[in-house]
Amino acid sequence: GTAAGGASLRKDLRRRRRRLAEEAGPVAYHVVQSESEIAPAVAALLALKLSWLDGKGLHARFLAGEETQRWLTDACARA
């Protein structure tokens, strides 16, 4: 049911937080609550992802493009 799905999601998030902390050190989480916070959050997330990819010798030029940031910001605002 719904409660089991919620518990499973929380467990998955705890596992992901723990794994991220092991790989990247201390992490902080923030819930974006206003539309004005979306663009800076998307920019920060893209920067983290690009840094992670670079550390693994991988590249994703499409993630670095301004159009990707605009698209993700718009998608988040509509969600």
PyMOL Python script that loads the backbone (N, CA, C, O; Angstrom):
from pymol import cmd

cmd.read_pdbstr("""\
ATOM      1  N   GLY A   1       0.799  -1.181   0.000  1.00  0.00           N
ATOM      2  CA  GLY A   1       0.000   0.000   0.000  1.00  0.00           C
ATOM      3  C   GLY A   1       0.846   1.251   0.000  1.00  0.00           C
ATOM      4  O   GLY A   1       2.057   1.210  -0.220  1.00  0.00           O
ATOM      5  N   THR A   2       0.191   2.347   0.248  1.00  0.00           N
ATOM      6  CA  THR A   2       0.836   3.653   0.228  1.00  0.00           C
ATOM      7  C   THR A   2       1.847   3.795   1.362  1.00  0.00           C
ATOM      8  O   THR A   2       2.929   4.341   1.150  1.00  0.00           O
ATOM      9  N   ALA A   3       1.518   3.318   2.553  1.00  0.00           N
ATOM     10  CA  ALA A   3       2.437   3.423   3.692  1.00  0.00           C
ATOM     11  C   ALA A   3       3.709   2.634   3.431  1.00  0.00           C
ATOM     12  O   ALA A   3       4.803   3.095   3.755  1.00  0.00           O
ATOM     13  N   ALA A   4       3.574   1.447   2.847  1.00  0.00           N
ATOM     14  CA  ALA A   4       4.757   0.635   2.543  1.00  0.00           C
ATOM     15  C   ALA A   4       5.627   1.327   1.501  1.00  0.00           C
ATOM     16  O   ALA A   4       6.854   1.310   1.602  1.00  0.00           O
ATOM     17  N   GLY A   5       4.996   1.932   0.505  1.00  0.00           N
ATOM     18  CA  GLY A   5       5.736   2.661  -0.519  1.00  0.00           C
ATOM     19  C   GLY A   5       6.479   3.843   0.070  1.00  0.00           C
ATOM     20  O   GLY A   5       7.620   4.105  -0.310  1.00  0.00           O
ATOM     21  N   GLY A   6       5.851   4.566   0.995  1.00  0.00           N
ATOM     22  CA  GLY A   6       6.492   5.704   1.666  1.00  0.00           C
ATOM     23  C   GLY A   6       7.673   5.257   2.516  1.00  0.00           C
ATOM     24  O   GLY A   6       8.720   5.904   2.529  1.00  0.00           O
ATOM     25  N   ALA A   7       7.499   4.150   3.224  1.00  0.00           N
ATOM     26  CA  ALA A   7       8.590   3.623   4.055  1.00  0.00           C
ATOM     27  C   ALA A   7       9.755   3.188   3.188  1.00  0.00           C
ATOM     28  O   ALA A   7      10.915   3.401   3.540  1.00  0.00           O
ATOM     29  N   SER A   8       9.443   2.577   2.054  1.00  0.00           N
ATOM     30  CA  SER A   8      10.487   2.135   1.127  1.00  0.00           C
ATOM     31  C   SER A   8      11.252   3.330   0.559  1.00  0.00           C
ATOM     32  O   SER A   8      12.476   3.291   0.436  1.00  0.00           O
ATOM     33  N   LEU A   9      10.524   4.388   0.216  1.00  0.00           N
ATOM     34  CA  LEU A   9      11.162   5.597  -0.309  1.00  0.00           C
ATOM     35  C   LEU A   9      12.073   6.220   0.746  1.00  0.00           C
ATOM     36  O   LEU A   9      13.197   6.613   0.433  1.00  0.00           O
ATOM     37  N   ARG A  10      11.604   6.316   1.989  1.00  0.00           N
ATOM     38  CA  ARG A  10      12.429   6.887   3.060  1.00  0.00           C
ATOM     39  C   ARG A  10      13.688   6.057   3.284  1.00  0.00           C
ATOM     40  O   ARG A  10      14.770   6.612   3.477  1.00  0.00           O
ATOM     41  N   LYS A  11      13.556   4.738   3.259  1.00  0.00           N
ATOM     42  CA  LYS A  11      14.719   3.866   3.427  1.00  0.00           C
ATOM     43  C   LYS A  11      15.711   4.074   2.289  1.00  0.00           C
ATOM     44  O   LYS A  11      16.919   4.130   2.522  1.00  0.00           O
ATOM     45  N   ASP A  12      15.210   4.191   1.057  1.00  0.00           N
ATOM     46  CA  ASP A  12      16.068   4.421  -0.096  1.00  0.00           C
ATOM     47  C   ASP A  12      16.789   5.764   0.027  1.00  0.00           C
ATOM     48  O   ASP A  12      17.979   5.855  -0.275  1.00  0.00           O
ATOM     49  N   LEU A  13      16.079   6.805   0.468  1.00  0.00           N
ATOM     50  CA  LEU A  13      16.707   8.112   0.636  1.00  0.00           C
ATOM     51  C   LEU A  13      17.791   8.074   1.713  1.00  0.00           C
ATOM     52  O   LEU A  13      18.850   8.677   1.540  1.00  0.00           O
ATOM     53  N   ARG A  14      17.541   7.374   2.823  1.00  0.00           N
ATOM     54  CA  ARG A  14      18.562   7.247   3.874  1.00  0.00           C
ATOM     55  C   ARG A  14      19.800   6.535   3.353  1.00  0.00           C
ATOM     56  O   ARG A  14      20.926   6.933   3.653  1.00  0.00           O
ATOM     57  N   ARG A  15      19.587   5.476   2.567  1.00  0.00           N
ATOM     58  CA  ARG A  15      20.717   4.744   1.995  1.00  0.00           C
ATOM     59  C   ARG A  15      21.512   5.631   1.037  1.00  0.00           C
ATOM     60  O   ARG A  15      22.743   5.625   1.057  1.00  0.00           O
ATOM     61  N   ARG A  16      20.811   6.385   0.208  1.00  0.00           N
ATOM     62  CA  ARG A  16      21.491   7.287  -0.732  1.00  0.00           C
ATOM     63  C   ARG A  16      22.253   8.386   0.003  1.00  0.00           C
ATOM     64  O   ARG A  16      23.369   8.726  -0.390  1.00  0.00           O
ATOM     65  N   ARG A  17      21.674   8.942   1.055  1.00  0.00           N
ATOM     66  CA  ARG A  17      22.369   9.969   1.852  1.00  0.00           C
ATOM     67  C   ARG A  17      23.642   9.403   2.456  1.00  0.00           C
ATOM     68  O   ARG A  17      24.688  10.053   2.423  1.00  0.00           O
ATOM     69  N   ARG A  18      23.565   8.208   3.002  1.00  0.00           N
ATOM     70  CA  ARG A  18      24.725   7.571   3.625  1.00  0.00           C
ATOM     71  C   ARG A  18      25.817   7.337   2.586  1.00  0.00           C
ATOM     72  O   ARG A  18      26.989   7.612   2.840  1.00  0.00           O
ATOM     73  N   ARG A  19      25.436   6.834   1.427  1.00  0.00           N
ATOM     74  CA  ARG A  19      26.406   6.568   0.365  1.00  0.00           C
ATOM     75  C   ARG A  19      27.034   7.875  -0.139  1.00  0.00           C
ATOM     76  O   ARG A  19      28.238   7.927  -0.388  1.00  0.00           O
ATOM     77  N   LEU A  20      26.237   8.907  -0.288  1.00  0.00           N
ATOM     78  CA  LEU A  20      26.748  10.200  -0.727  1.00  0.00           C
ATOM     79  C   LEU A  20      27.724  10.768   0.296  1.00  0.00           C
ATOM     80  O   LEU A  20      28.770  11.302  -0.075  1.00  0.00           O
ATOM     81  N   ALA A  21      27.394  10.659   1.565  1.00  0.00           N
ATOM     82  CA  ALA A  21      28.289  11.154   2.613  1.00  0.00           C
ATOM     83  C   ALA A  21      29.614  10.400   2.602  1.00  0.00           C
ATOM     84  O   ALA A  21      30.664  10.991   2.853  1.00  0.00           O
ATOM     85  N   GLU A  22      29.574   9.105   2.315  1.00  0.00           N
ATOM     86  CA  GLU A  22      30.810   8.317   2.235  1.00  0.00           C
ATOM     87  C   GLU A  22      31.681   8.777   1.074  1.00  0.00           C
ATOM     88  O   GLU A  22      32.905   8.818   1.194  1.00  0.00           O
ATOM     89  N   GLU A  23      31.061   9.121  -0.042  1.00  0.00           N
ATOM     90  CA  GLU A  23      31.806   9.519  -1.230  1.00  0.00           C
ATOM     91  C   GLU A  23      32.223  10.980  -1.213  1.00  0.00           C
ATOM     92  O   GLU A  23      33.323  11.313  -1.652  1.00  0.00           O
ATOM     93  N   ALA A  24      31.362  11.853  -0.715  1.00  0.00           N
ATOM     94  CA  ALA A  24      31.596  13.291  -0.855  1.00  0.00           C
ATOM     95  C   ALA A  24      31.851  14.016   0.461  1.00  0.00           C
ATOM     96  O   ALA A  24      32.193  15.198   0.447  1.00  0.00           O
ATOM     97  N   GLY A  25      31.697  13.351   1.576  1.00  0.00           N
ATOM     98  CA  GLY A  25      31.833  14.033   2.862  1.00  0.00           C
ATOM     99  C   GLY A  25      30.479  14.525   3.329  1.00  0.00           C
ATOM    100  O   GLY A  25      29.447  14.127   2.789  1.00  0.00           O
ATOM    101  N   PRO A  26      30.480  15.386   4.324  1.00  0.00           N
ATOM    102  CA  PRO A  26      29.210  15.875   4.882  1.00  0.00           C
ATOM    103  C   PRO A  26      28.336  16.531   3.809  1.00  0.00           C
ATOM    104  O   PRO A  26      28.829  17.256   2.945  1.00  0.00           O
ATOM    105  N   VAL A  27      27.063  16.267   3.881  1.00  0.00           N
ATOM    106  CA  VAL A  27      26.118  16.821   2.921  1.00  0.00           C
ATOM    107  C   VAL A  27      24.988  17.517   3.665  1.00  0.00           C
ATOM    108  O   VAL A  27      24.688  17.188   4.813  1.00  0.00           O
ATOM    109  N   ALA A  28      24.369  18.476   3.000  1.00  0.00           N
ATOM    110  CA  ALA A  28      23.216  19.178   3.566  1.00  0.00           C
ATOM    111  C   ALA A  28      22.078  19.074   2.563  1.00  0.00           C
ATOM    112  O   ALA A  28      22.307  19.082   1.354  1.00  0.00           O
ATOM    113  N   TYR A  29      20.874  18.978   3.055  1.00  0.00           N
ATOM    114  CA  TYR A  29      19.699  18.883   2.209  1.00  0.00           C
ATOM    115  C   TYR A  29      18.805  20.078   2.467  1.00  0.00           C
ATOM    116  O   TYR A  29      18.678  20.549   3.597  1.00  0.00           O
ATOM    117  N   HIS A  30      18.194  20.556   1.411  1.00  0.00           N
ATOM    118  CA  HIS A  30      17.302  21.703   1.517  1.00  0.00           C
ATOM    119  C   HIS A  30      16.130  21.473   0.572  1.00  0.00           C
ATOM    120  O   HIS A  30      16.326  21.128  -0.593  1.00  0.00           O
ATOM    121  N   VAL A  31      14.947  21.658   1.057  1.00  0.00           N
ATOM    122  CA  VAL A  31      13.758  21.528   0.218  1.00  0.00           C
ATOM    123  C   VAL A  31      13.487  22.886  -0.419  1.00  0.00           C
ATOM    124  O   VAL A  31      13.320  23.889   0.274  1.00  0.00           O
ATOM    125  N   VAL A  32      13.446  22.902  -1.734  1.00  0.00           N
ATOM    126  CA  VAL A  32      13.154  24.130  -2.470  1.00  0.00           C
ATOM    127  C   VAL A  32      11.659  24.391  -2.326  1.00  0.00           C
ATOM    128  O   VAL A  32      10.828  23.571  -2.716  1.00  0.00           O
ATOM    129  N   GLN A  33      11.335  25.552  -1.757  1.00  0.00           N
ATOM    130  CA  GLN A  33       9.934  25.825  -1.471  1.00  0.00           C
ATOM    131  C   GLN A  33       9.352  26.988  -2.252  1.00  0.00           C
ATOM    132  O   GLN A  33       8.141  27.206  -2.229  1.00  0.00           O
ATOM    133  N   SER A  34      10.206  27.743  -2.949  1.00  0.00           N
ATOM    134  CA  SER A  34       9.674  28.847  -3.740  1.00  0.00           C
ATOM    135  C   SER A  34      10.274  28.798  -5.139  1.00  0.00           C
ATOM    136  O   SER A  34      11.365  28.268  -5.349  1.00  0.00           O
ATOM    137  N   GLU A  35       9.543  29.356  -6.077  1.00  0.00           N
ATOM    138  CA  GLU A  35       9.990  29.319  -7.466  1.00  0.00           C
ATOM    139  C   GLU A  35      11.322  30.046  -7.650  1.00  0.00           C
ATOM    140  O   GLU A  35      12.108  29.680  -8.523  1.00  0.00           O
ATOM    141  N   SER A  36      11.582  31.068  -6.840  1.00  0.00           N
ATOM    142  CA  SER A  36      12.834  31.819  -6.971  1.00  0.00           C
ATOM    143  C   SER A  36      14.054  30.989  -6.567  1.00  0.00           C
ATOM    144  O   SER A  36      15.180  31.335  -6.925  1.00  0.00           O
ATOM    145  N   GLU A  37      13.846  29.915  -5.839  1.00  0.00           N
ATOM    146  CA  GLU A  37      14.955  29.054  -5.407  1.00  0.00           C
ATOM    147  C   GLU A  37      15.315  27.988  -6.449  1.00  0.00           C
ATOM    148  O   GLU A  37      16.363  27.351  -6.346  1.00  0.00           O
ATOM    149  N   ILE A  38      14.458  27.795  -7.441  1.00  0.00           N
ATOM    150  CA  ILE A  38      14.654  26.695  -8.381  1.00  0.00           C
ATOM    151  C   ILE A  38      15.919  26.868  -9.219  1.00  0.00           C
ATOM    152  O   ILE A  38      16.745  25.957  -9.272  1.00  0.00           O
ATOM    153  N   ALA A  39      16.084  28.014  -9.871  1.00  0.00           N
ATOM    154  CA  ALA A  39      17.237  28.212 -10.766  1.00  0.00           C
ATOM    155  C   ALA A  39      18.575  28.042 -10.032  1.00  0.00           C
ATOM    156  O   ALA A  39      19.452  27.349 -10.548  1.00  0.00           O
ATOM    157  N   PRO A  40      18.770  28.646  -8.845  1.00  0.00           N
ATOM    158  CA  PRO A  40      20.039  28.427  -8.140  1.00  0.00           C
ATOM    159  C   PRO A  40      20.247  26.966  -7.722  1.00  0.00           C
ATOM    160  O   PRO A  40      21.375  26.472  -7.728  1.00  0.00           O
ATOM    161  N   ALA A  41      19.157  26.278  -7.360  1.00  0.00           N
ATOM    162  CA  ALA A  41      19.275  24.871  -6.967  1.00  0.00           C
ATOM    163  C   ALA A  41      19.657  24.008  -8.160  1.00  0.00           C
ATOM    164  O   ALA A  41      20.499  23.118  -8.041  1.00  0.00           O
ATOM    165  N   VAL A  42      19.046  24.266  -9.305  1.00  0.00           N
ATOM    166  CA  VAL A  42      19.375  23.517 -10.518  1.00  0.00           C
ATOM    167  C   VAL A  42      20.827  23.763 -10.898  1.00  0.00           C
ATOM    168  O   VAL A  42      21.539  22.823 -11.252  1.00  0.00           O
ATOM    169  N   ALA A  43      21.275  25.011 -10.831  1.00  0.00           N
ATOM    170  CA  ALA A  43      22.666  25.338 -11.165  1.00  0.00           C
ATOM    171  C   ALA A  43      23.629  24.607 -10.236  1.00  0.00           C
ATOM    172  O   ALA A  43      24.642  24.076 -10.690  1.00  0.00           O
ATOM    173  N   ALA A  44      23.322  24.576  -8.940  1.00  0.00           N
ATOM    174  CA  ALA A  44      24.185  23.886  -7.970  1.00  0.00           C
ATOM    175  C   ALA A  44      24.209  22.385  -8.236  1.00  0.00           C
ATOM    176  O   ALA A  44      25.269  21.761  -8.178  1.00  0.00           O
ATOM    177  N   LEU A  45      23.066  21.811  -8.524  1.00  0.00           N
ATOM    178  CA  LEU A  45      23.005  20.373  -8.797  1.00  0.00           C
ATOM    179  C   LEU A  45      23.763  20.002 -10.069  1.00  0.00           C
ATOM    180  O   LEU A  45      24.468  18.994 -10.107  1.00  0.00           O
ATOM    181  N   LEU A  46      23.615  20.816 -11.102  1.00  0.00           N
ATOM    182  CA  LEU A  46      24.356  20.556 -12.337  1.00  0.00           C
ATOM    183  C   LEU A  46      25.859  20.669 -12.104  1.00  0.00           C
ATOM    184  O   LEU A  46      26.631  19.866 -12.628  1.00  0.00           O
ATOM    185  N   ALA A  47      26.277  21.661 -11.320  1.00  0.00           N
ATOM    186  CA  ALA A  47      27.708  21.822 -11.014  1.00  0.00           C
ATOM    187  C   ALA A  47      28.239  20.595 -10.277  1.00  0.00           C
ATOM    188  O   ALA A  47      29.334  20.116 -10.571  1.00  0.00           O
ATOM    189  N   LEU A  48      27.465  20.089  -9.322  1.00  0.00           N
ATOM    190  CA  LEU A  48      27.880  18.887  -8.588  1.00  0.00           C
ATOM    191  C   LEU A  48      27.977  17.684  -9.513  1.00  0.00           C
ATOM    192  O   LEU A  48      28.937  16.916  -9.439  1.00  0.00           O
ATOM    193  N   LYS A  49      26.991  17.518 -10.380  1.00  0.00           N
ATOM    194  CA  LYS A  49      26.993  16.383 -11.298  1.00  0.00           C
ATOM    195  C   LYS A  49      28.165  16.472 -12.268  1.00  0.00           C
ATOM    196  O   LYS A  49      28.827  15.469 -12.531  1.00  0.00           O
ATOM    197  N   LEU A  50      28.425  17.661 -12.799  1.00  0.00           N
ATOM    198  CA  LEU A  50      29.541  17.831 -13.727  1.00  0.00           C
ATOM    199  C   LEU A  50      30.875  17.559 -13.036  1.00  0.00           C
ATOM    200  O   LEU A  50      31.776  16.966 -13.630  1.00  0.00           O
ATOM    201  N   SER A  51      30.999  17.988 -11.792  1.00  0.00           N
ATOM    202  CA  SER A  51      32.215  17.723 -11.018  1.00  0.00           C
ATOM    203  C   SER A  51      32.377  16.224 -10.789  1.00  0.00           C
ATOM    204  O   SER A  51      33.481  15.694 -10.916  1.00  0.00           O
ATOM    205  N   TRP A  52      31.293  15.539 -10.454  1.00  0.00           N
ATOM    206  CA  TRP A  52      31.325  14.096 -10.230  1.00  0.00           C
ATOM    207  C   TRP A  52      31.738  13.369 -11.504  1.00  0.00           C
ATOM    208  O   TRP A  52      32.580  12.471 -11.477  1.00  0.00           O
ATOM    209  N   LEU A  53      31.130  13.772 -12.626  1.00  0.00           N
ATOM    210  CA  LEU A  53      31.481  13.156 -13.910  1.00  0.00           C
ATOM    211  C   LEU A  53      32.949  13.381 -14.245  1.00  0.00           C
ATOM    212  O   LEU A  53      33.639  12.457 -14.676  1.00  0.00           O
ATOM    213  N   ASP A  54      33.429  14.612 -14.048  1.00  0.00           N
ATOM    214  CA  ASP A  54      34.818  14.937 -14.328  1.00  0.00           C
ATOM    215  C   ASP A  54      35.763  14.094 -13.474  1.00  0.00           C
ATOM    216  O   ASP A  54      36.803  13.646 -13.957  1.00  0.00           O
ATOM    217  N   GLY A  55      35.409  13.878 -12.218  1.00  0.00           N
ATOM    218  CA  GLY A  55      36.217  13.056 -11.323  1.00  0.00           C
ATOM    219  C   GLY A  55      36.311  11.608 -11.767  1.00  0.00           C
ATOM    220  O   GLY A  55      37.253  10.903 -11.403  1.00  0.00           O
ATOM    221  N   LYS A  56      35.355  11.167 -12.539  1.00  0.00           N
ATOM    222  CA  LYS A  56      35.350   9.797 -13.048  1.00  0.00           C
ATOM    223  C   LYS A  56      35.860   9.730 -14.487  1.00  0.00           C
ATOM    224  O   LYS A  56      35.810   8.679 -15.125  1.00  0.00           O
ATOM    225  N   GLY A  57      36.354  10.876 -14.991  1.00  0.00           N
ATOM    226  CA  GLY A  57      36.869  10.908 -16.354  1.00  0.00           C
ATOM    227  C   GLY A  57      35.775  10.891 -17.407  1.00  0.00           C
ATOM    228  O   GLY A  57      36.024  10.545 -18.562  1.00  0.00           O
ATOM    229  N   LEU A  58      34.568  11.262 -17.011  1.00  0.00           N
ATOM    230  CA  LEU A  58      33.436  11.276 -17.934  1.00  0.00           C
ATOM    231  C   LEU A  58      33.034  12.722 -18.218  1.00  0.00           C
ATOM    232  O   LEU A  58      33.304  13.619 -17.419  1.00  0.00           O
ATOM    233  N   HIS A  59      32.402  12.933 -19.335  1.00  0.00           N
ATOM    234  CA  HIS A  59      31.989  14.292 -19.696  1.00  0.00           C
ATOM    235  C   HIS A  59      30.596  14.257 -20.294  1.00  0.00           C
ATOM    236  O   HIS A  59      30.217  13.305 -20.976  1.00  0.00           O
ATOM    237  N   ALA A  60      29.853  15.296 -20.029  1.00  0.00           N
ATOM    238  CA  ALA A  60      28.506  15.416 -20.589  1.00  0.00           C
ATOM    239  C   ALA A  60      28.300  16.888 -20.944  1.00  0.00           C
ATOM    240  O   ALA A  60      27.730  17.653 -20.166  1.00  0.00           O
ATOM    241  N   ARG A  61      28.763  17.265 -22.109  1.00  0.00           N
ATOM    242  CA  ARG A  61      28.685  18.671 -22.527  1.00  0.00           C
ATOM    243  C   ARG A  61      27.262  19.201 -22.512  1.00  0.00           C
ATOM    244  O   ARG A  61      27.044  20.377 -22.221  1.00  0.00           O
ATOM    245  N   PHE A  62      26.293  18.351 -22.822  1.00  0.00           N
ATOM    246  CA  PHE A  62      24.907  18.836 -22.846  1.00  0.00           C
ATOM    247  C   PHE A  62      24.449  19.289 -21.467  1.00  0.00           C
ATOM    248  O   PHE A  62      23.597  20.171 -21.369  1.00  0.00           O
ATOM    249  N   LEU A  63      24.995  18.707 -20.390  1.00  0.00           N
ATOM    250  CA  LEU A  63      24.636  19.148 -19.039  1.00  0.00           C
ATOM    251  C   LEU A  63      25.175  20.534 -18.733  1.00  0.00           C
ATOM    252  O   LEU A  63      24.578  21.276 -17.952  1.00  0.00           O
ATOM    253  N   ALA A  64      26.300  20.889 -19.343  1.00  0.00           N
ATOM    254  CA  ALA A  64      26.939  22.175 -19.065  1.00  0.00           C
ATOM    255  C   ALA A  64      26.279  23.322 -19.820  1.00  0.00           C
ATOM    256  O   ALA A  64      26.527  24.486 -19.505  1.00  0.00           O
ATOM    257  N   GLY A  65      25.451  23.019 -20.799  1.00  0.00           N
ATOM    258  CA  GLY A  65      24.845  24.067 -21.609  1.00  0.00           C
ATOM    259  C   GLY A  65      23.762  24.839 -20.876  1.00  0.00           C
ATOM    260  O   GLY A  65      23.033  24.288 -20.051  1.00  0.00           O
ATOM    261  N   GLU A  66      23.670  26.134 -21.193  1.00  0.00           N
ATOM    262  CA  GLU A  66      22.645  26.987 -20.573  1.00  0.00           C
ATOM    263  C   GLU A  66      21.236  26.488 -20.885  1.00  0.00           C
ATOM    264  O   GLU A  66      20.331  26.615 -20.060  1.00  0.00           O
ATOM    265  N   GLU A  67      21.054  25.921 -22.076  1.00  0.00           N
ATOM    266  CA  GLU A  67      19.723  25.446 -22.439  1.00  0.00           C
ATOM    267  C   GLU A  67      19.275  24.291 -21.544  1.00  0.00           C
ATOM    268  O   GLU A  67      18.084  24.151 -21.262  1.00  0.00           O
ATOM    269  N   THR A  68      20.219  23.467 -21.097  1.00  0.00           N
ATOM    270  CA  THR A  68      19.874  22.378 -20.181  1.00  0.00           C
ATOM    271  C   THR A  68      19.417  22.941 -18.851  1.00  0.00           C
ATOM    272  O   THR A  68      18.424  22.480 -18.287  1.00  0.00           O
ATOM    273  N   GLN A  69      20.135  23.936 -18.344  1.00  0.00           N
ATOM    274  CA  GLN A  69      19.752  24.553 -17.074  1.00  0.00           C
ATOM    275  C   GLN A  69      18.377  25.211 -17.197  1.00  0.00           C
ATOM    276  O   GLN A  69      17.551  25.079 -16.294  1.00  0.00           O
ATOM    277  N   ARG A  70      18.123  25.910 -18.288  1.00  0.00           N
ATOM    278  CA  ARG A  70      16.811  26.546 -18.488  1.00  0.00           C
ATOM    279  C   ARG A  70      15.704  25.489 -18.558  1.00  0.00           C
ATOM    280  O   ARG A  70      14.640  25.661 -17.962  1.00  0.00           O
ATOM    281  N   TRP A  71      15.956  24.398 -19.284  1.00  0.00           N
ATOM    282  CA  TRP A  71      14.949  23.351 -19.433  1.00  0.00           C
ATOM    283  C   TRP A  71      14.638  22.708 -18.076  1.00  0.00           C
ATOM    284  O   TRP A  71      13.471  22.527 -17.728  1.00  0.00           O
ATOM    285  N   LEU A  72      15.675  22.364 -17.314  1.00  0.00           N
ATOM    286  CA  LEU A  72      15.468  21.747 -16.009  1.00  0.00           C
ATOM    287  C   LEU A  72      14.747  22.703 -15.041  1.00  0.00           C
ATOM    288  O   LEU A  72      13.871  22.287 -14.283  1.00  0.00           O
ATOM    289  N   THR A  73      15.124  23.970 -15.079  1.00  0.00           N
ATOM    290  CA  THR A  73      14.472  24.962 -14.223  1.00  0.00           C
ATOM    291  C   THR A  73      12.997  25.067 -14.574  1.00  0.00           C
ATOM    292  O   THR A  73      12.150  25.112 -13.682  1.00  0.00           O
ATOM    293  N   ASP A  74      12.683  25.106 -15.857  1.00  0.00           N
ATOM    294  CA  ASP A  74      11.299  25.179 -16.303  1.00  0.00           C
ATOM    295  C   ASP A  74      10.531  23.918 -15.910  1.00  0.00           C
ATOM    296  O   ASP A  74       9.395  23.998 -15.441  1.00  0.00           O
ATOM    297  N   ALA A  75      11.154  22.756 -16.102  1.00  0.00           N
ATOM    298  CA  ALA A  75      10.493  21.492 -15.735  1.00  0.00           C
ATOM    299  C   ALA A  75      10.197  21.441 -14.241  1.00  0.00           C
ATOM    300  O   ALA A  75       9.120  21.001 -13.836  1.00  0.00           O
ATOM    301  N   CYS A  76      11.140  21.885 -13.426  1.00  0.00           N
ATOM    302  CA  CYS A  76      10.935  21.893 -11.970  1.00  0.00           C
ATOM    303  C   CYS A  76       9.824  22.876 -11.583  1.00  0.00           C
ATOM    304  O   CYS A  76       9.008  22.584 -10.709  1.00  0.00           O
ATOM    305  N   ALA A  77       9.798  24.031 -12.233  1.00  0.00           N
ATOM    306  CA  ALA A  77       8.779  25.023 -11.919  1.00  0.00           C
ATOM    307  C   ALA A  77       7.380  24.493 -12.274  1.00  0.00           C
ATOM    308  O   ALA A  77       6.412  24.750 -11.558  1.00  0.00           O
ATOM    309  N   ARG A  78       7.290  23.753 -13.383  1.00  0.00           N
ATOM    310  CA  ARG A  78       5.990  23.200 -13.777  1.00  0.00           C
ATOM    311  C   ARG A  78       5.571  22.041 -12.878  1.00  0.00           C
ATOM    312  O   ARG A  78       4.379  21.792 -12.702  1.00  0.00           O
ATOM    313  N   ALA A  79       6.536  21.339 -12.314  1.00  0.00           N
ATOM    314  CA  ALA A  79       6.217  20.196 -11.456  1.00  0.00           C
ATOM    315  C   ALA A  79       5.676  20.699 -10.144  1.00  0.00           C
ATOM    316  O   ALA A  79       5.342  19.902  -9.267  1.00  0.00           O
TER     317      ALA A  79
END
""", "prot")
cmd.dss("prot")
cmd.show_as("cartoon", "prot")
cmd.util.cbc("prot")
cmd.orient("prot")
